[in-house]
Amino acid sequence: MNKIYETPLLISLPDPFPLKNFRGYFTDKEKVFKRKIKNGIKKFLLSRTIYMR
């Protein structure tokens, strides 16, 4: 679970941050993470709608 909290911190650092490769790596990770969240929300909403019926 730690990685989830680390990525936004790294991305929010100012641009002249020395580890540029790191930033690229984490933005990639963030994209994957966002996609996972989207899918998770979709699944959650679907399960809720089924439950509501």
Residue frames as a rotation matrix with the C-alpha (Angstrom) as fourth column:
MET 1
0.560 0.829 0.000 0.00
0.829 -0.560 0.000 0.00
0.000 0.000 -1.000 0.00
ASN 2
0.119 -0.577 -0.808 2.96
0.473 -0.683 0.557 2.37
-0.873 -0.449 0.191 0.57
LYS 3
-0.720 -0.465 0.516 3.59
0.651 -0.193 0.734 2.93
-0.242 0.864 0.441 -3.16
ILE 4
0.151 0.879 0.453 0.12
0.914 -0.298 0.274 4.46
0.376 0.373 -0.848 -3.51
TYR 5
0.844 0.195 -0.500 1.06
0.443 -0.780 0.443 7.23
-0.303 -0.595 -0.744 -1.08
GLU 6
-0.086 -0.971 -0.222 4.61
0.489 -0.235 0.840 7.69
-0.868 -0.037 0.495 -2.39
THR 7
-0.315 -0.138 0.939 3.73
0.949 -0.020 0.316 8.47
-0.025 0.990 0.137 -6.00
PRO 8
0.679 0.589 0.437 1.69
0.629 -0.774 0.067 11.67
0.378 0.230 -0.897 -5.53
LEU 9
0.732 -0.477 -0.486 4.44
0.181 -0.552 0.814 13.08
-0.657 -0.684 -0.318 -3.30
LEU 10
-0.283 -0.908 0.309 7.12
0.584 0.092 0.806 12.48
-0.761 0.409 0.504 -5.93
ILE 11
-0.127 0.292 0.948 5.00
0.959 -0.208 0.193 13.96
0.253 0.934 -0.253 -8.69
SER 12
0.838 0.545 0.029 4.15
0.513 -0.804 0.300 17.04
0.187 -0.237 -0.953 -6.64
LEU 13
0.170 -0.856 -0.488 7.85
0.642 -0.279 0.714 17.84
-0.748 -0.435 0.502 -6.14
PRO 14
0.482 -0.014 -0.876 9.13
-0.398 -0.894 -0.205 20.90
-0.780 0.448 -0.437 -8.05
ASP 15
0.991 0.037 -0.126 10.34
-0.130 0.367 -0.921 20.39
0.012 0.929 0.369 -11.62
PRO 16
0.263 -0.959 -0.105 14.09
-0.731 -0.127 -0.671 20.84
0.630 0.253 -0.734 -11.03
PHE 17
0.684 0.011 0.730 13.95
-0.563 0.644 0.518 17.57
-0.464 -0.765 0.447 -9.10
PRO 18
-0.199 -0.949 -0.246 17.24
-0.884 0.065 0.463 15.76
-0.423 0.309 -0.852 -9.82
LEU 19
-0.720 -0.125 0.683 15.89
-0.004 0.985 0.175 12.24
-0.694 0.123 -0.709 -10.37
LYS 20
-0.337 0.590 -0.734 14.13
-0.903 -0.422 0.076 12.90
-0.265 0.688 0.675 -13.70
ASN 21
-0.689 0.052 -0.723 14.11
-0.343 0.856 0.388 9.17
0.638 0.515 -0.572 -14.54
PHE 22
-0.915 0.341 -0.218 12.34
0.359 0.437 -0.825 8.56
-0.186 -0.833 -0.522 -11.27
ARG 23
-0.481 0.759 -0.440 9.62
-0.474 -0.647 -0.597 11.04
-0.737 -0.079 0.671 -12.17
GLY 24
-0.363 0.317 -0.876 8.99
-0.882 0.187 0.433 9.31
0.301 0.930 0.211 -15.49
TYR 25
-0.844 -0.025 -0.535 8.85
0.066 0.987 -0.149 5.96
0.532 -0.161 -0.831 -13.75
PHE 26
-0.808 0.530 -0.256 6.34
0.336 0.058 -0.940 7.17
-0.484 -0.846 -0.225 -11.20
THR 27
-0.396 0.717 -0.574 4.11
-0.781 -0.591 -0.200 8.99
-0.482 0.369 0.794 -13.69
ASP 28
-0.523 0.167 -0.836 3.88
-0.535 0.699 0.475 5.69
0.663 0.696 -0.276 -15.58
LYS 29
-0.884 0.171 -0.435 3.01
0.418 0.703 -0.575 3.95
0.208 -0.690 -0.693 -12.33
GLU 30
-0.715 0.632 -0.299 0.40
-0.183 -0.582 -0.793 6.62
-0.675 -0.512 0.531 -11.65
LYS 31
-0.417 0.557 -0.719 -1.27
-0.895 -0.113 0.432 6.03
0.160 0.823 0.545 -15.03
VAL 32
-0.604 0.147 -0.783 -1.55
0.020 0.985 0.169 2.31
0.796 0.087 -0.598 -14.25
PHE 33
-0.896 0.225 -0.383 -2.80
0.413 0.101 -0.905 3.16
-0.165 -0.969 -0.183 -10.77
LYS 34
-0.611 0.695 -0.378 -5.47
-0.620 -0.718 -0.317 5.54
-0.492 0.041 0.870 -12.11
ARG 35
-0.392 0.453 -0.801 -6.63
-0.673 0.452 0.585 2.88
0.627 0.768 0.128 -14.59
LYS 36
-0.747 0.077 -0.660 -6.89
0.392 0.853 -0.344 0.39
0.537 -0.516 -0.667 -11.71
ILE 37
-0.841 0.460 -0.283 -8.94
0.044 -0.464 -0.885 2.90
-0.539 -0.757 0.370 -9.71
LYS 38
-0.473 0.679 -0.562 -11.27
-0.880 -0.404 0.252 3.51
-0.056 0.614 0.788 -12.67
ASN 39
-0.421 0.275 -0.864 -11.81
-0.263 0.875 0.407 -0.23
0.868 0.399 -0.296 -13.15
GLY 40
-0.873 0.053 -0.484 -12.31
0.459 0.421 -0.782 -0.65
0.162 -0.905 -0.392 -9.42
ILE 41
-0.727 0.637 -0.256 -14.95
-0.390 -0.690 -0.610 2.11
-0.566 -0.343 0.750 -9.36
LYS 42
-0.363 0.594 -0.718 -16.72
-0.837 0.132 0.531 0.58
0.410 0.794 0.449 -12.36
LYS 43
-0.568 0.103 -0.817 -16.79
0.179 0.984 0.000 -2.83
0.803 -0.147 -0.577 -10.69
PHE 44
-0.921 0.195 -0.337 -17.96
0.317 -0.129 -0.940 -1.26
-0.227 -0.972 0.057 -7.44
LEU 45
-0.578 0.735 -0.353 -20.78
-0.732 -0.659 -0.173 0.66
-0.360 0.158 0.919 -9.17
LEU 46
-0.359 0.426 -0.830 -21.83
-0.573 0.602 0.556 -2.45
0.737 0.675 0.027 -11.09
SER 47
-0.714 0.061 -0.697 -21.94
0.459 0.793 -0.400 -4.54
0.529 -0.606 -0.594 -7.93
ARG 48
-0.876 0.407 -0.259 -23.94
-0.006 -0.547 -0.837 -1.76
-0.482 -0.732 0.481 -6.23
THR 49
-0.454 0.752 -0.478 -26.49
-0.890 -0.354 0.288 -1.51
0.047 0.556 0.830 -9.03
ILE 50
-0.399 0.279 -0.873 -26.96
-0.103 0.933 0.345 -5.29
0.911 0.228 -0.344 -8.95
TYR 51
-0.832 0.027 -0.553 -27.32
0.537 0.284 -0.794 -5.06
0.135 -0.959 -0.251 -5.17
MET 52
-0.826 0.533 -0.185 -29.81
-0.431 -0.807 -0.405 -2.18
-0.365 -0.255 0.896 -5.43
ARG 53
-0.316 0.723 -0.614 -32.09
-0.697 0.262 0.667 -4.24
0.644 0.639 0.421 -7.68
